[in-house]
């Protein structure tokens, strides 16, 4: 590797790249280097499968020939904008973490090295990582379009880079703005919530429009609809610049990429100097006196299990990171709620879609909450040294998680029960199975971790993550099929049970 | 009188034996200091007593209760305080004590009286209704100590409780422990601050390589080491060096 002069931009960049690479590798291999070849093979297989999926999606359109007409430009622009809102959300999360995560900042900020250079690199790294993630998701579609419709589509990678640059620049500007207006104490939660709303807002909006105007859950069907296309400006409009760039118009590409990179550069120049000050201010929050809590007159009588449940609920309600993470999942329940409102009173048809969506959401939510309650216990020794059997501790935590899920899904279930009691009963059963399965997986794979590592809970065990996802999907499928009244539901239920049995069989044996 | 703690042939192996056939008896109502170099097996021993680790072999009796066959009964009379305070950042000290009282199934009214008294005694009054996030190490340790005492344990086990505390907080913790012993509780404390053990402990145990190499009052240890009026530090270093030589020879 080329040696760089210490504390220069290149030196910081090398430091960051080494950290990011090792972090990623450790996340993929769970810290076991001998797994690297296996991980590489798995990545290749997944890339191949995703390309196959992309082929299936784009082949029909590509075979018919894709012209840059108004409808195509609207579809490409709408899809790109959807992706960009998610990129902006991810970039906001990254900027917030850069403000509040201590990691190596105490060392670097206490050194004579230029903090401005470090933060310039870190803002650049946020743009890069945001682009990389979007490329991972969009890359297979771009590649397939390039193969089937011509290499001009490779220009879309340039548009992705521009989108990454713009989202990082805007995220930094937004977070710094929040920091200056709300101060370091409130910015973390506000930025987390803003990121969740930005990430989900446009997606939900399009989905809501699709439900209301096309009677479909599909966002693409709305973007393709005649009503939507008719509302858009004509094909010569500047609005379609990014879409034209993605479709191989080199002039538009130069303008989009140049504009994006210029914006990123401007953000780096303007904000990197102040970034250090904000980080120092944010670090002061950690040493600040704790938040004053409204207090009750006295202690409440509680059994051991009740005390545990109450503690879990209090901690869940006071966890800002969880609030923002969960908010995103809850926001995604809004379209099903809209669907319920739109098709209220109909037994079949659109309302059927609600059942698997609710079951899937409950499973995912339960997995997260169970991780926090079981693995993210802040005082494991205190609880373990209490006069209560280990089984009772787990039981109380499971009760706390399932009760929280029940509270979240109850309004939708209740509304569904008024419309179609049968579907509500199927959904309730599916939710119970899906949430219990995800909770069980988290119990089997529990590993002590800091609560603040919630975002990276998948790192502790990819097997648990996969199993949790598969069981949620299979229970959602089961509930959907059962709601449709087909006996095929028995097969997916059996598959879900099989996944759980396999997960139980390979669970790590706890050593004392 | 039933001993507060009896260990017989206690053994725990990780990669190597951490605790090796350890026998120890601690009298009720005694302040006992457990000393040893880093990695000697002190924390492992005490974690097994508190029910946080399962021994590979041996027996643990707490006030006559077999802690391995009746762990819940044994835990009822034990409090465990580690060097890293076991508290919740998002709870206030008041809420934390309410939670701990719930864990030990203490009557709410009784627990509240004790909690308020402990909060005052430990100087936590002004922060009693603030979340613990951002508390200093000393304050966190005081909250953890209050949690350990709120259920009035008969056996208080402390693993390096004074690490990182300022002089004022350390003095307060020591005073609280002495007071508890005066009230009849038994305290077992590990520490690397030998002056604290010398001044506070009635009896001292020295562990090295997972084995108890000496145990007794300071005077008894002096006699055993053949060091007339030497400090505990001199005696401790001699005992550990002697043990190391014997181990090497073996």
Interface residues (C-beta under 8 A of the other chain):
Chain A: X285 X286 X287 X288 X289 X290 X291 X292 X293 X294 X295 X298 X299 X300 X301 X302 X303 X304 X306 X307 X308 X310 X311 X314 X315 X318 X319 X378 X379 X380 X381 X382 X383 X384 X385 X386 X387 X388 X389 X512
Chain B: X50 X51 X52 X53 X54 X71 X72 X73 X75 X76 X78 X79 X80 X82 X86 X87 X88 X89 X90 X91 X92 X94 X95 X97 X98 X99 X100 X101 X102 X103 X104 X105 X107 X108 X109 X111 X112 X115 X127 X128 X129 X130 X131 X132 X133 X134 X135 X147
